[in-house]
Amino acid sequence: MSITRTLSWLDCARFYEIYPQSFYDSNGDGIGDLPGITEKLDYIRDLGCNAIWINPCFDSPFKDAGYDVRDYRKIAPRYGTNQDMVDLFEAAHAKGMHVLLDLVPGHTSEEHEWFKASQLAERNEFSDRYIWTNGAFERYTMPFVGGECPRDGAYILNYFKSQPALNYGFGRRDRAWQMSPDSPAARSTRNAMVDVMRFWLSKGCDGFRVDLADSLVKNDDADHRWTVAAWRQMFATIRPEFPEAAFVSEWSNPKQSFAAGFDMDFYLDNLDGGQSDTKEGNGYHKLVRNILTWEGRKQNLSYFKAESSTGIGAFLSDYLPLYESGKGNGYFCMITCNHDTNRIMPMLSKREYKLALGMILTMPGAPFIYYGDEIGMNYLDGLPTKEGGYRRTGTRTPMQWSSGKNLGFSQGDPDSLYLPVDSSPDAPTVADQQRDGDSLFAWTRTLLHLRDDNPALLASAGFEVLAAPDDGKSFVYRRICEDGGDLVVAMNPGLKNESVRIHAPQEGTGKMLVCLGEIKLNDGGMLRLGPQSFSVFAVNG
């Protein structure tokens, strides 16, 4: 049984994800910072978002862009100070907004004080904070590093060499050095992570997005039984102290993550933007990123690619079981992109992208917009890796605010920028799109404010598929409001006219709230959808 509970502010939340080093540079040093985020809160709120998620901003050597934490309780100096973060919390709250920070619980930097103590030969309170074998030459099936520390042992890694794994125990144990999830060492690690949460929540943080939340306990079973138990134990401690705090998991399995106690989970692209041809992508992947390789993106089989023959069934067959498995226990959330995934543009045309946004921003759960997606910022292919970004680097370029110096991101020297700005002559900017009523910014803003104005688009509002034909591209669904005022969302990303029959609306209903292209609802419930069309209309009052 889930231990989650519904937070009123989450039900109407519309999130904006900020990669802090690339959002807005307030002091001209070439790197985005916390005062820069505070300065842009009005922009985010006007767009229609009332909550933000900030990628890691704690002290770090930045070998993995901050996902290698050196000190959980200190803001990285390049972003500002702890007081700057408190000021951001207070400014956001004054505007009716909430702020989530990024928690990385599975590993730290090798420069963390815990690890510096753990790697010593002499026993100390941190000797078991990380996972060590019993000898420097002892191998295991997981990545490890040996021979670099005074301690006679090899330490297990999570990802990069600089990221030693914290010790939450092993579900299945086949070596003497593997500890139980109920061991004193594992309990100590959990308590330490609760202390990190408590530190920032007490300063005004509204919760956390949790990195790789499903991977704490090693050798766990398929149901992540031990990791679920670890989270339940941590939440049992922290939630009574901060009952309004929200937690969103990077898990992409709502049944498991909600059982663990999370409020939200992401529906993530399991192929990260078409970077693998070794397996078939999930439903989210098939919406907008169904390409074998980035170089082959012109052969795009995505649902929202007008020329593709892919119908919505490829999405629904994967999404619906996941949605149903967690319904009522938390929010399964759609994203436009994130810091690990290739941006949608330029894989789609402007019209195709508008239709994709139309669906993403009207589905159940709380929507998450990655900074710059509201103006259609492009994935920049071919950039040299930055801070362990590798192929992800092209998704992390500076926000494009205006046509001025550095596209308005920074007044610093171009050579000082965290990453180069888009040098294309047609690079989209906020300033240009705010003046254009047909822009992606205007469309995104319309959809987000539509969510704000209609209870049927709350995160918890019901969802029912009305039409998903096998022989076309049309997709129609109902968002259901308990108090009446249901909405129907209809789309046809294809290039041909299509017609589908839905339940006829009640007398006096059928008012179009948003419409792109030609869509007409006739008497008897016949819905005619023109090429590349999208609409939202009321069906009962």
N, C-alpha and C positions, 0 to 999 in steps of 0.2 A: 504494500500500500504506500502511496506517495505521502510525504510529509509536507508537500508544498501547500501554499494557501494563496488566494488571489489578493494581490495588492491593487487598490483602486487606481493608483497612478500608472501602473503598468498597462491596465486595460486600454487606456487612451494614449499610450506612449508611441512616439514616432522618433526613432533614433537616428543620429548622425554620427558616423564613425570618423574619428580624426586621427590621422597619423601625425603626431605633433611636430616632428622635425620638418614636415613639408606643408604645413597649413598656413601659418602667417608669422613672419619674422618682424617683431616689434622693435628690435634694437639694431638692426642692420648688420648682424654678424653672419648672415647667410643661412641660419638655422631657425626654423619655427620654434615658438616658445609658448609658455603658459600665458603671459600677458597678451600675446597675440590672439590666443583663443578667447580670452576674456573680451578683448576688443571686438571680436566678431560674433559674440553671442546674439546680438540683435539681428544679424544677417541670418543666422541659423533659425532663430525663432520666426522671423518673417517668412522664411522658406516654408515653414510649417512643421518643423521638428521641435519637440519639447524636451528632448533628452539627448545626451551625447555620451559616446563611449570613446575614451582616449586610450590609444595604444600605449605600451609601456613607457613610462616617463621616470622610472626610478634610476638611481645611480647605477652605472653600468660601464664596462669597457667597450660596449657596443660591437661585439664580435657577431652578434645576431640581432642588431638593431634594437637592443633593449630587452630582448627575450633571454638575456643572460644577466640576471640581476646581481649586482654587487652589494647593494644595501636597500632592502625593502622599505626602509623608513626615511629615506632621503631622496628628494627630487634631484635628478641629474642636473648639475650646474648649468649645462647648456640650455636647459628649459626654464631655469629660474630657481626659486627657493621653495621650501615647504610653505612659507607664508604666501607665495604666489599661488600655490594650489588652494590654500584656504580662501584666499581672495576670490579665486575662480568659483569655488563652491558657493560662496556667499552671493556673488554676482548672479550666478545661475539661479539660485533659489529665489532671489529677489525678482527674477523674471518668470517665475513659475516653471523652471526647468530643473532637470535632474542630471547627475553626472555619475557615470560608471568608470572606474579605473580597470586596468588590465592586470589580473593576478596570474602570476606564473608559479604554480605550486609544485611542479614536478621536478624542477632542477634549479640550480643557481649558476652564477658565474663561478669559474674556478678561482676568482679573486675575492669571493665572499669570505668574510671572517669565519663563518662556520666551516668552510672547506679548508681554510688555512690551518685551523685547529685540527680538523678531522684527518688531515694527511700527515700529522706528526707521528713519530714512532711511539711516543709516550701516550698512554691512555688518558683521555680527558672527557668532559661532558659532551663533546661533539664527535667523538670517535665513531659512533654509530649513526650519525645524522645522515650519512651517505652510504652507498652500497659498496662494500669492499670484499674482494675475495681474501682467502687466507694466505695468499702468497703472491709475490710480484709476477711469478711465472705461471700462475694458475689461469687457465683459459675458461671461457664460458660462451654460450651461444649469443649473448648480447654484446654490443660494442663496448670496449673497455680500453683503458689506458693503464699501462704498467711501467715501472722503471723511472718515474719522474718525481717520486715523493720519498721522503725519509721512511715512511711506513712500508713495511713489507707486505704489499698487497696491490692489487689492481682495482681501479674504481670503474664502475659501470657508468656509461654515458647515456644520455637521452638522445641527443642529436649531434651537435658539433663537439669537437674535442674539448671545447671550453665550457661544456654544460654537464657537469657531474650530476647524476640522478640522486634525488633525495630518497631517503629510505622510509617507505610506507609499508615495507614487508613484501613477502611473496605468498601468493595464494597456493600455488603448488611448489613444494620445496624439494629439490633434489641435490642440494649441496649443504654441507654443514654450516657454511657462512650465511646462508639465507635465513632471515628471521621471519617470524609469523607477523601478520598484520595486527595481532593483539600483543605483540612484544612491547616492552617498555620503550625501546628505541622508536618503533613506529608510532606509539602514542605520543612520544615527545615531539616527533616531527609534526604530527597533526596539531598539537598544542601550539607549536611555534607558528604554524600557518594561521591558526585562529588569532594569535596575537598580532600578526600582520594585518589581518582584516580589522581587528578591533582598533588598531592604531589609526587607520585612515577613516573608518566609519565614525570614530569619535571626533574627527576633525571636520566632518560634514560630507564625506563621500556617501553616495546613495546606494552603492553596491559595486559588484564586480562582474566583468566578463572573465571567465576562467579558461585559461589556455589549456588545451588538451586535457580536459577534466576527466576523461575516461581512462587515463593511462597511469594513475598513481601506483597502484599495487601491481607488482610484476608477476608474470605467470598466472594472471587471473583467468577465470573461466570465460566462456563465450558470453555469459550474462553479466560479466564484470561484477560478480557478487561481492568480492572483497572491496573493490573500489567504491561501489554503491554504499557499502557499510561504512567505509571511511568517511565519505561525505556526510552521511546521516549523523555520524558522531560529531563531526565538526559543526554542522548546522544546528544540532541540538544544543550546542554551547553558545553559538554566536547569535542565533535568531532571537532568543528571548531578550537579549540585550539591545538588539536593533531590529525590532519587528517590521519596520518599513524598508529595510534593505532588500535589494533585489540581486539575484544571481542568475547569470546566463552562462550556459555551458557550451564549450566547443566539444560536442559529442556527436551530434547528428543522429541521435537515437532517442527520441522523446520517451519511449517506454522506460528505458534505463535511466536517463538523466532525471526524469521527473520522480522516479522511484528513489533516486539519490537525494532528492530534495531541492533540485533547481527549479526556478520559476520559468525559465525560458531555455530553449535549445535552438540551434541554427540548423537550417536545411542547407548543407554545404555542397559545393561542387566537388565530387570525389575524384575528379581527374584534373582539377586545378587549371582549367582553361585550355584543355586539349593538349596537354604536354605528354601524353602517353598513348601509344597505340596497342597496348598489351591487354586492355580489358575494356568492356563496355561501360560507359558512364552511367551515372544514376539519373533520376528524373530531372533534377535541377540542371545537370549538365546538358541535357537534351533540349532545354528551353532556349539557351542562348550561346552555348559554347561547344556545340557538337561538331568539332573539327578534329582531325587526327593529329595535326601539327599546326603550330602557329604559321609556318610558311605556307601551309595548304589551306589557310582560312577562307580563301575564295570558294572552296568546295565545302560550303557550310551546310550541314544537314539539320541545323537547329530548327525547332518549331517556329520561332519568330522570323526566320529567314523566309522571305516571301516565296522564293523559287523552290524551296525544299518541299518534299512530299511528306515530311514528318508531321503526323497528327498529334493531338494533345494526349492521346492514349499512352504514348511513351513516357510522358510525365506522370499521368495519373496512376499508372500501374505501380509506380514506385512511391509516389507521394501519399496516396490515400491510405495504405496500410500504416505508414508512419504516423500520419495525422490522427487516424482513429486510435492508434495504440496509446496516444498520450492525451487525447481529448478529455477536457475536464480537469486535468491535473497540472496543466501548465500551458505555455504558449510556444508553438512550433513556428519559428520565425523565418521569413524570407529576407534575403539580402540582395542588393543590387550588385555587390562585389565585396571584397575585403582586401586587406593588405597582402594576402597570400595568393590571390587569384587574379588572373588577367582581367583588366577592365573589358567591359562589353564592347566599347568602341575601340577600333573601327571595324569590328566584326559585323556590325549591323549598320544599315542606313539610318538616317535620322527618323524616318517614318517607322521603320521596324523597331527601333529603340523606343519610340514613344509607346508602341503597343506593348512591348515588354514591360516598361515601367507601369503601364496601366494595370497589368495583371499583378506584378510584384507588389504594388502599393495598395491593392484592394483584396489581397488574400488574407486568411486568418492569421493570427499572431501579430506581433509588433513588427513593422517594417524597419529595416536598417539600410540607410543610404550611406555609401562610402563617399567621403569628401570628393567633390568634383564630378561625381556621377550625375548630379543635377544639371550640369552643363555639357555632359558628354565628353569629358576629358578622355583622351586617347591613351591606350597602352603604348608606351614607347619601346619598341623592340630594339635590341642591339646595344643597350647601355652597358657599360662595364659594371660589374657587381659592386654594390655598396653595402658595407656592414652585413655581409652574409646574405644579401638579397638574391643574388644570382638571377634566375629568370623572373623573380618577383620584383626586381628593381624597377622595371618599366611601369609598374602599377603605383609606385611610391613617389612620383615626381611632384614638384611644388604646385600648389593650388594656383589657378590662373584667375586672378582677380580683375585685371584690367589690361589694356594694351600698352601700358607704360613700362618703365624699367623692370626687368625680370617678371613681366606680366603681373606686376603689383604684389608679388610675394615678398620681396625684400628690397630695401634700398642699398644693400651691400653690393660689393663688386661681384659681377657674374661668376668669377672664378672662385668665390668664397661660398657659393650656394651648396647646400647639402647634396642636391642633384640638379642637373641642368633643367631649365624649363623647356616646354615644347617650343621648338623653333619654327614650326610650320606657320606659313603666312595666314592660314585660316584657323589657327589654334583658338578654340572657344574661350571666352572670358565671361565672368559674371557681369561686368559692366555692360558689355554688348548685349548679352541676352536679357538683362533686366529692361532694356529698351525695346525688346522685340516680343510682341504678344504671341507670336507663333513659335517661340524658342523652346528648347528643352527645359530651361529653367521655369518658364511660365507654365508649361505642362506639368512638371513635377510639383510646383507650388499649388496648382489647381487640385491635383490628386491628394496631396497631403492635407489641404484645407477641407477637402471633401470628407476625408476621414474624421477630421475634427468636428464637422457639422452633422454627422450621421451616425447614430448609435449602431446601425447595422454594420458599420465598418470598425467597430471596436475589436480589439484583439480576441475577445472571448465570443463574439457574435458567431452564430451558426454558419455552416457551410454545406451547401447541397449542389451537386452537379446536376444541371438541367439538360444539357446537351453536350455530347462529346462524340460525334459521329466518326466511324472508322474510315469513311471514304471522303473525308474533307479536312479542313483546317479549323472549322468553327469550334468555339468553346463557349459555353454559357453556364454560369453558376449563380446561385442565390446566396446572398449574405442575410442571415435571419436575425431579426431583432425580437426579443421576447415580448416587448411592448408594442409590436407592430411597426410598420415603416420599413419592411424588407426592401432590399435593393437587388436588382439583377445586373450582373456584369456580363457583357457579351462582346465577343471579339472574333475577327476573321483575319488572321495575318496573311492569308493567301492572296493570289492575284485574280481570283475568279469570284463572281457572285455566288453566295450560298444561302440556303434557306433551312431553317430548323424550326420545329414546333416545340413550344414550351407551354406550361400551364397558363391559360388565359388570365390576365390580371383582372382584378375586380373593377367594377364600374368606376370611372373617374380617375383611374390611375394609368400609369404608363408614361409619366412625365420624364423626359430626358434630363438628367442632371449634368452629364458630361457626354460629349459625342465627338468622335473623330471619324470623318468619312461618312458614308451613307448607310444608315441603319434605320429600318422601319418595322414597327410592331403593328401587325394587322389584327383585325377582329378575329377571334378564334385562336390567338396565340401563335400565329405564324410570324417568325422573326426573319426578316430578310437583311442579310449582311453584305454590304458591298466590299470590294477588295480593300484590304488593309484598313479595316474599320474597327472601332472600339467604342463602347458606350456603357454608361451606368444609368439605370432608370429605376424609378420607384414603381412598386407593384401592388401595394395595398395601403394607400393612404399617404 
